[in-house]
Amino acid sequence: LRGLDLHTYPWDEARMEPDVDAACAMIRDLEPKLALVGHSVFLFPTPLQEMADAAHEVGAKVMYDGAHVLGLIAGGQFQDPLREGADVMTGSSHKTFPGPQGGFMISDSDDGKFQRKLNSAIFPGTNSSYHLHHVAGKVVALAEFAEFGADYAADIVTNAKAFGEAMAAEGFDVLAEERGFTASHQILTRHGEQDSGAGAKAAQLLEDAGIITNMNMLPGDTKALTPSGLRLGVQELTRVGMGVDEMGIVASLYARVLLKGEDPSSVKRDVQALKGEHQTVHYCFDQGPAYP
């Protein structure tokens, strides 16, 4: 609709990140107006500095999409996009950053023309209101994150690594084992051949057991509705007080459903029992019921 000419960076499947040399070559060859960096599957920090340098060489601005990892960035557990070359960073306020639905756009660029373009693109370009009720919620979330965010982010990453190890120990095919599975809140598991729909089937079986997951395309998949994998995150489990020991328990529940073939309805009782033991929100000023 806007006449955009989009190109996708070459991908390093083994490292689960852009192929930095090929990506930089592409940027220098295409000379885009904007180089966008960021993923919905975000296991490891992206090689941003090199890509940003290439973009700036050809006069492009760099945007970092931190939707999924904003809380890890703010908590000092991931990368630092604005200091690694990004001109603007966006991020969700409701994923690893534990606030209300919405997002943030952050820039420290001293380019006045660029700043004016950002402002006009937001209002009146795409938004008509900043929704005061969301502002209040974000203020509280920011204040709590300033106090507890570093611990929360560190515990998320610790739990994700432990979960990856536990899932692999149960016999699952967890991607990026050679890199320690993850440096974020996510892990990826493969459940069948590419485009087999095995990820969708696994997600449904787990849902029947009371475990909500996200079927997800993996390298080699071409069809979003029949992917081979699952994308799993631990940020909510961490927020309600689960730790490394519980990651092993959760992995065993996955294995009972997907590897051992137990009836999901029988596993569901144990899922409910585990969740029943973790009903309090942590990393906040006033701990209280997670699901009142």
C-alpha positions in Angstrom: 0.0 0.0 0.0 2.9 2.4 0.7 5.0 1.2 -2.1 7.7 -0.2 0.1 10.5 -2.3 -1.5 11.3 -4.9 1.2 14.3 -7.2 1.4 15.1 -9.8 3.9 18.5 -10.3 5.4 20.3 -13.6 4.8 20.0 -15.8 7.8 22.6 -17.9 9.6 20.5 -21.0 10.7 23.2 -22.4 12.9 23.6 -19.2 14.9 19.9 -18.2 14.7 20.8 -14.6 13.7 21.4 -12.6 10.5 24.4 -13.6 8.5 26.3 -10.4 9.4 28.7 -10.3 6.4 26.0 -11.1 3.9 23.6 -8.6 5.6 26.1 -5.8 5.5 26.9 -6.5 1.9 23.2 -6.4 1.1 22.8 -3.0 2.9 25.7 -1.5 1.0 24.5 -2.8 -2.3 20.8 -1.8 -1.9 21.4 1.5 -0.1 18.0 1.5 1.7 16.5 4.5 3.4 15.9 2.4 6.5 17.6 -0.8 7.9 15.2 -2.6 10.3 16.7 -5.0 12.7 14.8 -7.3 15.0 12.8 -10.5 15.2 9.8 -12.2 16.7 12.1 -15.2 17.3 14.9 -13.6 19.2 17.2 -16.0 20.9 20.4 -14.0 20.8 21.5 -10.4 20.5 21.7 -9.4 16.8 25.1 -8.2 15.3 23.8 -4.7 15.3 26.9 -2.6 15.4 28.3 -4.0 12.1 24.9 -3.7 10.3 24.4 -0.2 11.6 27.8 0.9 10.4 27.0 -0.4 7.0 23.6 1.4 7.0 25.1 4.7 8.1 27.8 4.4 5.3 25.0 4.6 2.7 22.9 7.2 4.5 20.3 4.9 5.9 18.7 5.2 9.3 18.6 2.1 11.6 15.5 1.0 13.5 15.7 -1.8 16.1 12.6 -3.7 16.8 12.9 -4.7 20.4 9.2 -5.8 20.9 10.0 -9.1 22.5 13.2 -8.2 24.3 12.6 -4.7 25.6 12.5 -5.8 29.2 15.8 -7.7 28.8 17.4 -4.6 27.3 16.1 -2.4 30.0 17.2 -4.9 32.6 20.7 -4.9 31.2 20.6 -8.6 30.1 20.6 -8.3 26.3 22.2 -5.7 24.0 22.1 -1.9 24.1 20.7 -0.9 20.7 21.0 2.8 20.9 24.6 2.6 21.8 25.3 -0.1 19.1 24.1 2.1 16.3 20.3 2.2 16.2 18.8 5.6 15.5 15.4 4.6 17.0 14.2 1.6 19.0 10.7 0.4 19.4 9.4 -2.1 21.9 6.3 -3.6 23.4 5.3 -2.6 26.9 3.6 -6.0 27.6 6.1 -8.8 26.8 9.4 -9.1 28.7 8.6 -5.5 29.8 5.7 -6.3 32.2 3.3 -3.5 31.6 -0.1 -2.8 29.9 -0.7 -3.4 26.2 1.1 -0.9 24.1 4.7 0.1 23.3 7.5 2.6 23.3 9.5 4.4 20.7 12.9 5.6 21.9 15.5 7.6 20.1 18.6 9.6 21.2 19.3 10.9 17.7 20.4 14.5 17.4 19.0 14.7 13.9 16.2 17.3 14.2 14.7 16.4 10.8 14.6 12.8 11.7 13.0 13.5 15.1 10.3 15.6 13.4 9.6 12.8 11.0 9.1 10.4 13.8 6.8 12.7 15.7 4.6 13.4 12.7 4.5 9.7 11.7 3.1 9.0 15.2 0.7 12.0 15.4 -1.3 12.6 13.3 0.2 9.9 11.1 -0.9 6.7 12.8 -2.3 7.6 16.3 -5.0 10.0 17.4 -4.6 9.6 21.2 -2.1 8.5 23.8 -4.8 6.9 26.0 -4.4 8.3 29.5 -5.3 5.0 31.2 -2.4 3.3 29.5 -0.1 6.1 30.4 -0.9 5.6 34.1 -0.3 1.9 33.8 3.0 2.4 32.0 4.2 4.9 34.7 3.6 2.3 37.4 5.3 -0.4 35.3 8.3 1.8 34.7 8.6 2.7 38.4 8.5 -1.0 39.4 10.9 -1.9 36.6 13.4 0.7 37.8 13.4 -1.0 41.2 13.0 -4.7 40.3 13.7 -4.9 36.5 17.4 -5.9 36.7 16.6 -8.9 38.9 13.5 -9.8 36.8 15.5 -9.7 33.5 18.4 -11.7 35.0 16.0 -14.4 36.4 14.2 -14.6 33.0 17.4 -15.4 31.2 18.5 -17.9 33.8 15.2 -19.7 33.7 15.2 -19.7 29.9 18.6 -21.3 29.8 17.6 -23.9 32.4 14.4 -24.6 30.5 16.3 -25.2 27.3 18.6 -27.6 29.1 15.7 -29.4 30.7 13.8 -29.8 27.5 16.9 -31.2 25.7 17.5 -33.6 28.6 13.9 -34.8 28.2 14.6 -35.6 24.6 13.3 -32.6 22.7 15.1 -31.2 19.7 15.9 -27.7 21.1 17.5 -25.4 18.6 20.8 -23.6 19.1 22.2 -26.1 21.5 25.8 -25.2 20.6 25.1 -21.6 21.8 23.5 -22.7 25.0 20.0 -22.6 23.5 19.2 -19.0 24.3 20.3 -15.7 25.7 16.8 -14.3 26.0 13.4 -15.4 27.3 12.7 -17.8 24.4 13.6 -21.3 23.3 12.6 -23.0 20.1 11.7 -26.7 19.7 11.4 -28.7 16.6 8.7 -31.4 16.5 8.8 -32.8 12.9 9.8 -32.3 9.3 9.5 -28.8 7.8 6.0 -27.7 6.9 4.7 -30.9 8.5 2.3 -29.1 10.9 3.9 -30.9 13.8 4.3 -27.6 15.7 0.5 -26.9 15.4 -0.3 -30.4 16.5 2.0 -30.1 19.5 0.5 -26.8 20.5 -3.0 -28.2 20.4 -2.0 -31.2 22.6 -0.3 -28.9 25.1 -3.4 -26.7 25.1 -5.5 -29.7 25.9 -3.2 -30.2 29.0 -3.6 -26.6 30.0 -0.3 -25.4 28.6 -0.5 -22.5 26.2 2.3 -22.2 23.6 2.9 -20.6 20.2 3.3 -22.8 17.1 6.1 -21.2 15.1 7.9 -21.5 11.8 11.5 -22.7 12.0 14.3 -22.5 9.5 13.1 -24.5 6.4 9.4 -23.9 7.1 7.5 -22.0 4.4 3.9 -22.2 5.6 2.8 -20.3 8.7 -0.2 -22.5 9.4 1.7 -25.8 9.2 5.0 -25.1 11.0 7.3 -27.6 12.5 8.2 -25.9 15.7 7.1 -24.2 19.0 8.3 -20.8 20.4 8.3 -21.0 24.2 8.8 -18.1 26.6 9.4 -18.1 30.4 8.7 -14.5 31.4 5.3 -15.1 32.9 6.4 -18.2 34.7 9.3 -16.1 36.2 6.9 -13.3 37.1 4.8 -15.6 39.3 7.9 -16.9 41.1 9.0 -20.0 39.3 12.7 -20.7 39.2 15.2 -23.2 37.8 13.7 -26.2 39.7 10.3 -25.4 38.2 11.7 -25.3 34.7 12.6 -28.9 35.1 9.1 -29.7 36.2 7.6 -27.8 33.3 9.8 -29.6 30.9 8.7 -33.0 32.3 5.0 -32.0 31.8 5.8 -31.2 28.1 7.5 -34.6 27.8 4.6 -36.4 29.3 2.2 -35.0 26.7 4.5 -34.9 23.6 7.0 -37.7 24.1 5.4 -40.2 26.4 1.9 -39.9 24.9 0.0 -39.5 28.2 -3.6 -38.3 28.0 -3.5 -34.5 28.1 -6.4 -34.5 30.5 -4.5 -36.4 33.1 -1.4 -34.2 32.7 -3.7 -31.1 33.0 -4.3 -31.9 36.7 -0.6 -31.7 37.4 -0.4 -28.5 35.4 -3.1 -27.0 37.4 -1.5 -28.1 40.7 1.8 -26.5 39.7 0.2 -23.3 38.6 -1.9 -23.3 41.8 1.3 -23.1 43.8 2.4 -19.9 41.9 -0.4 -17.4 42.1 1.5 -14.3 43.3 3.0 -11.5 41.1 6.7 -10.9 42.0 9.1 -8.1 41.1 6.7 -5.3 42.0 6.0 -2.9 44.9 3.0 -4.8 46.3 2.9 -8.5 45.7 -0.6 -9.8 45.2 -2.8 -12.3 43.3 -1.7 -12.9 39.7 -5.1 -13.9 38.6 -7.7 -12.2 40.9 
